[in-house]
């Protein structure tokens, strides 16, 4: 980047059954722009992971990490911000050193990983009457915002996150 910041990179993994349904370069462009816009002047570059998965994988991750035994559209696992547990069943709370996710020292900021259920994105796009690409862009923007620490637990947080997500979509979908 011309402003001296490190570039943002996205590692993309698409499950075999969806590899012909998505354009990995487009996913990278959308996620990069979402992170840059959402972070604003705080943007310093880094890397995030993105997975386009199936319903079963996302349901398993949702059950394991959130205590919710259901398919969802997008999950975000941030390396930078702690998240809250939303499930109905109590998971064992980590104690002591287990509370911190330790990563090796490095120069590159690792934001975390966003996992999208492609079949759920298809269903939601059909229900909303728009393209799967628009739904994927929405889910990627939402997930990237979570990686940056945005949430929607209370009305004020939800309003701020929704406004940032809409701003990201307005630019990303206009450019695309």
N, C-alpha and C positions, 0 to 999 in steps of 0.2 A: 504494500500500500504506500501511496505517496506521502502520507502523513507520518511515516516512521513507525507505525504499528506493525506488529507481526501479522502475516496473513492468517485468515481463518480457513481451516481445512475441515472437511467432513469425511470421515470414513463411512462408506455405505456398504451394507450387506443386504442383499435381496434374496429371500428364500427362492429356491429353484422354481417353485410353482408360480411365482409372480415375476420372474425375471423378464418375461416378454411383455409385461403390462406396465412397466415403469421405465423412465429414462433416468439413469443414475446421475448423469450430468445435470439434468433439470433439478433433481432432488438436492444436489450439492448447491446449486445456485440459489434455490429457494431458502435452504437452511442458512447459508452464508448471509444472505440479505436480511433474513429474519433476526439473526443474532446481532448483526451490525446495527440495524435500526432499533432493536429493543435495548441494546446496551448503550446506545447513544455515545456520549463523550467518554463513557467508561470503557469503551471497546478497546481491547489491547491485543486482539488476535487470540489464536489458540486452535484447539481441535475438539470436535464432538463426534460421537458415533451415532449412526442411524441404522436401524434395522427395519426392513419391510418384511413382516412376518405373517404367519397364519393365525387364525383364531385360537387354536389349541395352545400355541406357544404363549400368546399374550394372556390367555386365561390362566395358564400355569404360573406365569410371572405375577399376575395380579393376585392370585391366591397365595403364592409364596411370600411376596413382599408387602402386600397390602391387606391380606386376610379376607379378600373378596373373591369368592368362587364364581366369577362371572367374566364373560368376555367384555373387554372395553376397547375403545378406539385407539388410545395412545397412552403410553407410560413414559415417564421421564425419570431417569436416575442421575441426579446431579452429584458431581464430585465437589462442587463448591458450596452448596447449601444443603442443610439438613432438611428433610421433609417430615411431614407428620404422617402417622399411621391412621388410615381411615377405616380399617376393617371393623367388623363386629366382634370378632374373636380377638382376644388379647395375645399378642406375640410376646415372647420373652424380651424384656427390655435389656439392652446391653448395659454392662457396667464397666467401670474402670477404663482400661485401655481399649476395650471392645467398642466404645462409643465413637472412636475416631476411625475413619477410613484412611488408612495410611497408603500414600502413593510415593514412589521413589522421587527424589528431587530431580527436577528438570527445568529447562528453560521454557517449555511450551505449557501454556495453561490448558488443562483438560477439563472441559465443561461437564462432560458426562455422556449419557447415551439416551436417545429417544427411540422407542420401539412402537411401530404402528402396525395395527392389524389391517392388512389390505382388504380382506373380505368385509370387515366392519366398515371401512372407509367406503367401499362400494355400496353397501346397504344404506349408509347415511347419505351418500350423494344421491342415490335413487330417491330416498324419502324427501330430501330437500329440493329435488328437481334441478340439480346442477351437476357439473362434470366431476368425475373422480379426481381429476387434477386439482380442481378448486378445493375439494375435500381434503386431499393430501396436503395442499398448501396450508389449509386451516389447521390441520393436525400438527404439521411440522412447526408452524408458528407457535401454536399452543405449547408444544413440547419444549421448544427452544426457550420460551419465556419461563417455563418451569426450571430449566437448567440454570437460568439467571437468578432464580429465587422468587419469581412472581408466583402468586397463588390465588385461589378464589374461595377461601374458607369463609370470609365474611363479606358483606355487601360492598364495603369500600375497596377491599382487595380485588374482588370480582370485577368491579367497575373499572379499576385501573388496568387490570390485566386485559379485560375485553377491549378497552380503548387502544391499548398498545397492539393487541392482536389485530384489530381492524386497521390500524395504521400500517402495520406490516403487510397485511393482505392487499390493501389499496395499492401499495407500491409494487409488491411482488406480482400480483395478478395483472396490473397495468403494464408492467415491463414484459411479462411473459407473453 
